[in-house]
Amino acid sequence: MAKYFVNLSYATSQNNLKKHIKNMRQLLILTCLIVFNCNNQKKETMQKDIKKKEATTEQSSKEKIGTIVLVTAKNKPEYTREKVLELSRAIDPIVDEFDGYLGRKMAYSYDEPDFLTELVYYTDVNSFEEAADIEMKSETCLTFFNTMIPDPKTNIILVTTPLIITDSKPGNVETVELVLFKTKPEFDKETVVNAAKSMNAILENYEGYISRKLSRTDDGQWMDVVYWTDLESAKKASKHIMENNLGQIYFGMIDESTMKFYHLDVVIDTER
């Protein structure tokens, strides 16, 4: 009888051991599944956070631009383009240190090789004014400015506030399309901006299109800037847009006697 109970006790302990091992295996599998799922959820959360951060960074980058300054001039004949570029690049280490400075695009007209255009970006108008004061005291900056012919017909300085800044598509900006204009008196600012916005979806479908900035001075001078990868794409799109119904509505608001249109070849680009 004792032997029977010993055997029974042994069998029971063995069964309990097997059950314990089985339970441990199930617990281990369950633990692994929980850890795996947690890692996946953590990974998905991290990916979402990264995408959210990238989107926020892109949006904040756009929002940084609070002032766009346009400067145009013709170069003095004694200065070659190469010399002008050399003197222009020399000012970059200086202006890069300015508070609120967000870079620039320097370009020449395809039609007038000596016609120079600068688009300069700042966080706000105060930053621009402070930068201008410093530049006027800098010998390096004044040397570059001296390459420009002082002619009120070609010298333009516009300090504008951006009203539309679109996201940038991939590509290098080789061509800038610049349109300067004033609108007909019956169209207010909001109406013009809405008409301009309606064209963005059209522009995005054109090959070579990168981005667009529409801005305005306090006294009603408008500046429409479109970035392109190349001149041919810009010309092709311009022709089609003028024939588009939405394009005709937008351009119909412009006082044609005030409009100036340029295609520009980018030679320096430090825009951030």
C-alpha positions in Angstrom: 0.0 0.0 0.0 2.8 2.4 0.9 4.4 1.7 -2.4 1.1 2.5 -4.2 0.9 5.9 -2.5 4.5 6.6 -3.3 3.9 5.8 -6.9 0.7 7.8 -6.9 2.4 10.7 -5.3 5.2 10.5 -7.9 2.7 10.4 -10.8 0.9 13.3 -9.3 4.0 15.4 -8.9 5.0 14.5 -12.5 1.6 15.6 -13.8 1.9 18.8 -11.8 5.3 19.4 -13.2 4.1 18.9 -16.7 1.2 21.2 -16.1 3.6 23.8 -14.6 5.9 23.6 -17.6 3.0 23.9 -19.9 1.7 26.9 -18.0 5.2 28.4 -18.0 5.5 28.0 -21.8 2.1 29.6 -22.3 3.1 32.5 -20.0 6.4 32.9 -21.9 4.6 32.9 -25.3 2.0 35.4 -23.9 4.8 37.6 -22.6 6.7 37.6 -25.9 3.5 38.5 -27.7 2.9 41.4 -25.3 6.4 42.6 -25.7 6.2 42.3 -29.5 3.0 44.2 -29.7 4.3 46.9 -27.3 7.4 47.3 -29.5 5.3 47.5 -32.6 3.0 50.1 -31.0 6.1 52.0 -29.8 7.6 51.9 -33.3 4.4 53.1 -34.8 4.1 55.9 -32.3 7.7 56.9 -32.9 7.1 57.0 -36.7 4.0 59.1 -36.2 5.9 61.4 -33.9 8.7 61.7 -36.5 6.2 62.5 -39.3 4.4 65.0 -37.0 7.7 66.6 -36.2 8.7 66.8 -39.9 5.4 68.3 -40.8 5.6 70.8 -37.9 9.2 71.7 -38.9 8.1 72.3 -42.5 5.2 74.4 -41.4 7.3 76.4 -38.9 9.9 76.9 -41.7 7.2 78.5 -43.9 5.9 80.5 -41.0 9.4 81.9 -40.3 9.2 84.1 -43.4 7.4 87.3 -42.4 9.1 89.7 -44.8 10.2 89.4 -48.4 12.4 92.1 -49.8 12.9 92.6 -53.5 15.9 94.6 -54.9 16.5 95.2 -58.6 19.2 97.1 -60.4 21.4 97.2 -63.5 25.1 96.5 -63.1 27.6 99.2 -64.1 29.3 98.2 -67.4 32.8 98.2 -65.9 31.8 95.2 -63.7 31.6 91.8 -65.3 29.0 89.3 -64.0 31.8 87.2 -62.5 33.1 90.2 -60.5 29.6 91.1 -59.3 29.1 87.5 -58.1 32.5 87.5 -56.3 31.6 90.7 -54.5 28.1 89.5 -53.8 29.3 86.2 -52.3 31.7 88.1 -50.1 28.7 89.6 -48.1 27.2 86.2 -47.2 29.3 85.6 -44.1 28.2 89.0 -42.9 24.4 88.7 -43.6 24.3 85.1 -42.4 24.8 86.4 -38.9 21.9 88.8 -38.9 19.0 88.1 -36.6 15.9 87.1 -38.6 17.8 86.6 -41.9 16.6 83.6 -43.8 18.7 83.7 -47.0 18.4 85.1 -50.5 18.1 84.3 -54.1 20.1 86.4 -56.6 19.2 86.1 -60.2 19.7 87.7 -63.6 17.1 88.4 -66.3 17.3 86.0 -69.2 16.4 88.8 -71.6 18.6 91.6 -70.0 21.9 90.0 -68.9 22.9 93.1 -66.8 19.5 93.3 -64.9 20.1 92.0 -61.4 17.4 90.8 -59.0 17.7 89.9 -55.3 14.9 88.2 -53.2 15.8 88.4 -49.6 13.9 86.7 -46.8 13.5 87.7 -43.1 11.4 86.7 -40.2 10.0 90.2 -39.8 10.4 93.8 -41.0 12.4 94.9 -38.0 15.0 92.3 -38.8 15.3 93.7 -42.3 15.6 97.3 -41.1 18.3 96.4 -38.6 20.1 94.4 -41.3 19.9 97.4 -43.7 21.5 99.7 -41.1 24.4 97.3 -40.6 24.9 96.9 -44.3 25.1 100.6 -44.9 28.1 100.7 -42.5 29.9 97.7 -44.0 32.6 98.3 -46.5 32.2 94.9 -48.0 28.4 95.4 -48.5 28.9 98.9 -49.9 31.5 97.6 -52.4 28.9 95.2 -53.7 26.2 97.9 -53.8 28.6 100.1 -55.8 28.3 97.7 -58.8 24.7 98.9 -59.3 23.7 101.8 -61.5 21.8 104.4 -59.4 18.8 104.8 -61.7 15.2 105.2 -60.3 13.9 103.5 -63.4 15.7 100.2 -62.7 16.3 100.5 -59.0 13.4 98.9 -57.1 13.2 98.1 -53.4 10.0 96.5 -52.3 9.4 95.4 -48.7 6.5 93.0 -48.8 4.4 90.7 -46.5 3.8 87.2 -47.7 0.2 86.2 -48.2 0.7 82.8 -49.9 3.7 80.5 -49.3 3.2 77.0 -50.8 5.0 73.8 -49.9 8.1 73.1 -52.0 8.2 70.2 -54.4 11.5 68.3 -55.0 14.0 69.9 -57.3 16.6 72.6 -57.7 15.5 76.1 -58.3 17.1 77.3 -61.6 14.5 79.8 -62.8 12.4 82.4 -60.9 9.2 83.8 -62.5 8.6 87.2 -61.1 5.4 89.3 -61.7 5.0 92.8 -60.2 1.7 94.5 -60.4 -1.1 96.5 -58.9 -4.7 95.5 -59.0 -7.7 97.3 -60.4 -9.4 99.4 -57.6 -12.6 97.3 -57.5 -10.7 94.2 -56.2 -9.8 94.1 -52.5 -6.8 92.1 -51.1 -8.9 89.1 -50.0 -10.5 88.7 -53.4 -7.1 88.8 -55.1 -5.6 86.3 -52.6 -8.5 83.8 -53.1 -8.1 84.1 -56.9 -4.4 83.4 -56.6 -4.9 80.4 -54.3 -7.3 78.8 -56.8 -4.3 78.6 -59.2 -2.1 76.7 -56.9 -3.6 73.3 -57.8 -3.1 74.0 -61.4 0.6 75.1 -61.0 1.4 71.9 -59.0 0.5 69.8 -62.0 3.1 71.4 -64.3 6.4 69.7 -64.8 9.2 71.7 -63.3 7.1 73.6 -60.8 8.6 73.9 -57.3 6.8 76.5 -55.2 5.2 79.9 -55.1 5.2 83.0 -52.9 2.7 85.8 -53.2 3.3 89.0 -51.2 2.2 92.6 -51.0 3.5 96.0 -49.8 1.4 98.1 -47.5 0.6 100.5 -50.3 -0.7 97.8 -52.7 2.2 96.7 -54.8 2.0 93.0 -55.4 4.8 90.5 -56.1 4.1 87.0 -57.4 7.2 84.7 -57.3 7.2 81.2 -58.7 10.2 78.8 -58.5 10.9 76.4 -61.4 13.5 73.8 -62.2 14.1 75.3 -65.7 13.2 78.1 -68.1 11.4 75.9 -70.6 9.0 74.5 -68.0 8.3 78.1 -66.8 7.5 79.4 -70.3 5.3 76.4 -71.2 3.3 76.8 -68.0 2.9 80.5 -68.4 1.3 80.1 -71.8 -1.1 77.5 -70.6 -2.1 79.4 -67.4 -3.0 82.5 -69.4 -5.5 80.4 -71.3 -6.9 78.8 -68.2 -10.2 80.1 -66.9 -8.9 80.5 -63.3 -5.8 82.2 -64.7 -7.9 84.6 -66.7 -9.9 85.5 -63.6 -6.7 86.2 -61.6 -4.9 88.2 -64.3 -8.2 90.0 -65.0 -7.8 91.7 -61.6 -4.5 93.2 -62.5 -4.0 96.7 -63.8 -2.0 95.8 -67.0 -0.4 99.2 -67.1 1.4 98.4 -63.8 2.5 94.8 -64.6 6.1 93.8 -65.1 7.0 90.2 -65.9 10.4 88.6 -65.7 12.0 85.2 -66.1 15.2 85.1 -64.0 18.3 82.8 -64.0 19.3 82.0 -60.4 23.0 82.4 -59.8 23.2 82.5 -55.9 20.7 80.6 -53.6 21.1 80.6 -49.9 17.4 80.6 -49.0 16.8 78.4 -45.9 
